[in-house]
Amino acid sequence: MEKTPNSSPVGENNSYDPTLYEIITAQREFFATGKTRDISFRRQLLINLRSLIRDNEGLILEALRADLGKSYREGYMTEIGMVEQEINHTLRYLKVWNSPKTVPTPYYLWPSSSIKYRHPLGVCMIFSPWNYPFLLTIQPLISSIAAGNCTILKLSEHSKHTTRLLCDLIDKYFDREYIAAYVDSFEAVKAIRREQLGLIFYTGGSTVARIIMKAAAAQLTPVVLELGGKSPCIIDKTANLRLAARRIVSGKLINAGQTCVAPDYIYIDSSVKDEFVGYVREYHDRFCQAVPTENKFYPKIINKMHFERLKNYLNDGTILMGGEVNEDACKISLTLMEKIRRDSKLASEEIFGPILPIFEFNDINIVINTLRKRPKPLALYLFTKSRECRRLVLENLDFGCGCINDTVMQLSNPHLPFGGVGDSGMGRYHGKAGFDTFSSETSLLRSSALDLNPLRYPPYDDRYLYLKILFRHFI
C-alpha cells in the first residue's frame, strides 16, 4: 500500500494529466478486481489518509489560512481534528459495520434464516464546497473508503490554496485508480450525464444541486445532497440568556458565519431581548478582543463577490451591534440587526456570513406556525428551560439536526447522523450513517432443503383459511 510520490500531481502543469473519463475508466477496472472489498485494504487506506493529515498538518493549516483567514486553532478544531476523530471512529467500528447481520425470520419460513450484507457501490464522486474545503472533502471520503468504493474528489475552484494542496497530496499518497482529485466542474457535470456512477455526493448550494440532480437523472445515479438553508435560533423567556449569547456568538463567529449549520437568525421573546443583546455585546467583545475586521485571527469572506453581497445586506435593517467592514481584507464584523426590510434577502435566503437578524415574539406557537410554512432548515437551535416549549418545538418542526441550549456542536459527535431534510438536502453521513450511505444493503433469505410449507405451491383454489392464520398470527 506504500505510494511512491508522483512527480506530476493533479492540479500542476503536468506532462500528462488524465481526463475525467480516463480516471473513471481506470477506477472501474480497479474496482472490478475486488481489492476494495477486502477490509484490510480499506483499513490501510484510512491509515494512509491519517498519515497524509499528520505529515502535512502545517501545510493544511496554512492553506486554510490563505483561503479563509482561519487561525491554526480554528483550522484544527473545525477541520483537521474532526477528520482525525472520524478516521479513528471508523477504524474502530469498520469490521462491525461491515459484518453480515442476521435478522428475524417469520415462523412460516422456518427453518430458513435471513441475513443482510453491505456491499460497495463502485465509483463514487464527491463534490466538496469552499467553506470547509478540507473537512467536507475528507469526511465523506472516509465513508467512501470505509464502504469499499473508488472515489473521485471534485474539489472547489474557490478555495484555491486548499484545493491545490489536496490535489498534490491525494496524488502523492494514493493511486488515481482508487482515489483521484479533480477540479473542473464543467467536465464533472458532463461526466455525470454520460457515465453511471455508484453515488454522487454533493455539498453546496441548492442552485448547483439542481444541476447535479438533473445530470445524474440521465444515468439514474443516486445522489446525496448536503445543502443548507436558514437555520433558526429560538430563545424563550426561560432560557439562560448568558449561555445563549455565549454559544450563539461562538457558533456564528466560526468561519465568520460561513457554515451551513451556523445560526442564521434569532427569534427571541420580546421580554428578554434587551438583556440578551447586552450579553451578545459582552461575549462578542470578550471573544474577539480587538475589532474583528483588524484581527488577523478573525476569518475572512472567501472572495469579493460574497463580501459585496454581505456588505449590501447591512443596509436592509437597523444595526444593533457591529457593522464594521474591511474592504482590503474582505472581513465583516459580527453584526446583529433588527427591523429587517420585508423585501430583503436577509429574510428569505441563507446569509452565509457574520450577519445575525433578530426578531421578537410573544407566543411560541406563532413562531412554530411561521417556521412550519418555511422550507425545512438544516439545523435548529432552541434555548429554553421549559419542557413544554421543548416538546412543542420538537413535535411540530422538522429539521435535519440541531441542539438544545447549544449551537453547531452536534457536528462533533460521529454517532449522530448528519444531513438535511426537504430543501436542506437528502441523505445522511458521519460515522455509521456515512458507511451506510456509501454502500448498498443486500437482503438474503437462506432456505433449508426441508419443505415444511405446502401452502406456497400450486395448484391454488379459493380456500385460504390456513394462510390467513399464518399471516395474521405468526411473525
Summary of the structure (lengths in Angstrom):
residues: 475
radius of gyration: 25.5
end to end distance: 48.1
largest distance: 85.4
contacts: 1545
relative contact order: 0.13
helix: 47%
strand: 17%
